[in-house]
Amino acid sequence: MHPFPLLPYPIPACVALLVIVTASTDIVSRRIPNLIILGGLVAALLVQVWSRGPLAGSVTWLAGALTGFALLLPFYLLRGMAAGDVKLLMMVGAWVGALMTLQIALATFVIGGIWSLAVVARRRRVGHLFANLHYLMASPPRRSRGSAVDAAPLESVGSLPYGVAIAAGTLGVLYATIA
C-alpha cells in the first residue's frame, strides 16, 4: 500500500502551480495575496465537488481547509508567522484533504525549521534566539479581555518568506505521493 493517498487529477498540478505562484510572490513582496488564496479556495471546492461528489467533496474541502488553518494558527497568534502563511496552508488543505495537509505541515515544519536555524546561524543571532525562546517558555503570551495576544517585548532574530517553506513541503509530499 502506498504511504500517501493518491489524489485525483487535476489536484496535484493545480496545487503545485498555486504554491509556486504564492512562494514567488512571497519572495518578491513578502506577501501572499488574498486574491490567490480566495481563487484557490473556490477552485478547490469546485474540483473537490466535481471529483468526489457534492457531499464527500465538500467535506474533504472543509476538513482540509480547517486542518491547515488550525495547524498554523497558534504560530500566527504567537507572532511567529504571518496571516498569509496560515491562509496558504488552509488553501492547500482545501485541495488535498486533512491527512495530506497534516503530512505537508510536518514536512513544512522540518524544512522551515532547518532554514530558520541556518539563517539565524548565518546572521550570528543564535544567542538572541535562545534568549527569546527562554522568554517565551518562562512567560507565555497572555490574553486580555477582547484583544489579541499581547505583544511580547522580543526583538526578532529575522523573518523568512515562509510561503517558500510551505511550497517546498507541499511539493515534497506531492512528489512522494506520485513517486
C-alpha positions as CSV (number, residue, x, y, z in Angstrom):
1,M,0.0,0.0,0.0
2,H,1.2,3.5,-0.9
3,P,2.1,5.6,2.2
4,F,0.3,8.6,0.9
5,P,-3.3,8.8,-0.5
6,L,-3.3,9.3,-4.2
7,L,-5.1,12.5,-5.4
8,P,-7.5,12.6,-8.3
9,Y,-6.3,14.5,-11.4
10,P,-6.0,17.7,-11.6
11,I,-5.4,18.3,-8.0
12,P,-1.6,17.8,-7.9
13,A,-1.0,20.1,-10.9
14,C,-3.3,22.8,-9.5
15,V,-1.7,22.7,-6.0
16,A,1.8,22.8,-7.4
17,L,1.0,25.8,-9.6
18,L,-0.6,27.7,-6.7
19,V,2.2,27.1,-4.2
20,I,4.8,28.1,-6.8
21,V,3.0,31.3,-7.6
22,T,2.4,32.2,-3.9
23,A,6.0,31.3,-2.9
24,S,7.2,33.6,-5.8
25,T,5.1,36.5,-4.6
26,D,6.2,35.9,-1.0
27,I,9.8,36.1,-2.0
28,V,9.3,39.2,-4.1
29,S,6.9,41.2,-2.0
30,R,6.8,39.3,1.3
31,R,3.0,39.0,0.9
32,I,0.7,36.2,-0.1
33,P,-2.2,37.9,-2.0
34,N,-5.7,37.2,-0.7
35,L,-6.9,37.1,-4.3
36,I,-4.8,34.0,-5.0
37,I,-6.0,32.4,-1.7
38,L,-9.6,33.1,-2.5
39,G,-9.3,31.9,-6.1
40,G,-7.6,28.7,-4.9
41,L,-10.3,28.0,-2.3
42,V,-13.1,28.5,-4.8
43,A,-11.3,26.3,-7.4
44,A,-10.6,23.7,-4.8
45,L,-14.2,23.5,-3.8
46,L,-15.3,23.1,-7.4
47,V,-12.7,20.4,-8.1
48,Q,-13.5,18.5,-4.9
49,V,-17.2,18.5,-5.6
50,W,-16.6,17.5,-9.3
51,S,-14.2,14.7,-8.4
52,R,-15.8,13.3,-5.2
53,G,-19.4,14.4,-5.4
54,P,-21.2,17.2,-3.6
55,L,-21.2,15.8,0.0
56,A,-17.8,14.0,0.0
57,G,-16.2,16.8,-1.9
58,S,-17.5,19.5,0.4
59,V,-16.4,17.5,3.5
60,T,-12.9,16.9,2.1
61,W,-12.6,20.6,1.2
62,L,-13.8,21.8,4.6
63,A,-11.8,19.2,6.6
64,G,-8.6,20.0,4.7
65,A,-9.1,23.8,5.0
66,L,-9.8,23.6,8.7
67,T,-6.8,21.4,9.3
68,G,-4.4,23.7,7.5
69,F,-5.9,26.7,9.4
70,A,-5.7,25.0,12.8
71,L,-2.1,23.8,12.4
72,L,-0.6,27.2,11.7
73,L,-3.0,29.5,13.7
74,P,-1.0,29.0,17.0
75,F,2.1,30.3,15.3
76,Y,0.3,33.3,14.0
77,L,-1.1,34.0,17.4
78,L,2.4,33.9,18.9
79,R,3.5,36.3,16.1
80,G,5.8,33.7,14.7
81,M,4.2,33.7,11.3
82,A,2.1,36.0,9.1
83,A,-1.6,35.5,8.3
84,G,-0.9,34.8,4.6
85,D,1.1,31.7,5.6
86,V,-1.9,30.4,7.6
87,K,-4.3,31.1,4.7
88,L,-1.9,29.4,2.3
89,L,-1.8,26.2,4.2
90,M,-5.6,26.5,4.6
91,M,-5.9,26.7,0.8
92,V,-3.6,23.8,0.2
93,G,-5.6,21.8,2.7
94,A,-8.8,22.5,0.8
95,W,-7.2,20.9,-2.2
96,V,-5.6,17.8,-0.6
97,G,-7.7,17.0,2.4
98,A,-6.9,16.7,6.1
99,L,-4.5,13.8,6.2
100,M,-2.2,15.1,3.4
101,T,-2.4,18.6,5.0
102,L,-1.0,17.2,8.2
103,Q,1.8,15.5,6.2
104,I,2.5,18.7,4.4
105,A,2.6,20.7,7.6
106,L,5.1,18.2,9.1
107,A,7.3,18.5,6.0
108,T,7.0,22.3,6.1
109,F,8.0,22.4,9.8
110,V,11.1,20.4,9.1
111,I,12.1,22.5,6.0
112,G,11.2,25.8,7.7
113,G,13.0,24.9,10.9
114,I,16.2,23.9,9.2
115,W,16.0,27.0,7.0
116,S,15.4,29.2,10.1
117,L,18.3,27.8,12.0
118,A,20.6,28.3,9.1
119,V,19.5,31.9,8.7
120,V,19.9,32.6,12.4
121,A,23.4,31.0,12.4
122,R,24.4,32.9,9.3
123,R,23.3,36.2,11.0
124,R,25.1,35.1,14.2
125,R,21.9,35.5,16.3
126,V,21.8,32.1,18.0
127,G,22.3,33.6,21.5
128,H,19.5,36.0,20.8
129,L,17.3,33.1,19.6
130,F,17.8,31.2,22.8
131,A,17.1,34.3,24.9
132,N,13.8,34.7,23.0
133,L,12.9,31.0,23.5
134,H,13.7,31.3,27.2
135,Y,11.4,34.3,27.5
136,L,8.6,32.6,25.7
137,M,8.9,29.5,27.9
138,A,9.1,31.4,31.1
139,S,6.2,33.8,30.4
140,P,3.8,32.6,27.7
141,P,1.7,35.2,26.0
142,R,-1.5,36.3,27.9
143,R,-4.8,37.3,26.5
144,S,-6.5,40.4,27.8
145,R,-10.2,40.9,27.5
146,G,-11.3,41.4,23.9
147,S,-7.9,41.7,22.5
148,A,-5.4,39.6,20.6
149,V,-2.4,38.0,22.2
150,D,-0.2,40.7,24.0
151,A,2.9,41.5,22.1
152,A,6.0,40.0,23.6
153,P,8.8,42.5,24.1
154,L,11.2,40.5,22.0
155,E,13.4,41.6,19.2
156,S,13.1,39.3,16.2
157,V,16.1,37.3,15.1
158,G,14.8,37.7,11.5
159,S,11.9,36.6,9.3
160,L,11.6,34.4,6.3
161,P,9.1,34.3,3.4
162,Y,7.5,31.1,5.0
163,G,5.4,30.6,1.9
164,V,8.5,29.2,0.4
165,A,8.8,26.5,3.1
166,I,5.1,25.7,2.7
167,A,5.6,25.4,-1.1
168,A,8.6,23.1,-0.6
169,G,6.8,20.9,1.9
170,T,3.8,20.7,-0.4
171,L,5.8,19.9,-3.4
172,G,7.8,17.3,-1.5
173,V,4.7,15.5,-0.2
174,L,3.1,15.7,-3.7
175,Y,6.2,14.2,-5.2
176,A,6.2,11.4,-2.6
177,T,2.6,10.7,-3.5
178,I,3.3,10.4,-7.2
179,A,6.6,8.5,-6.9
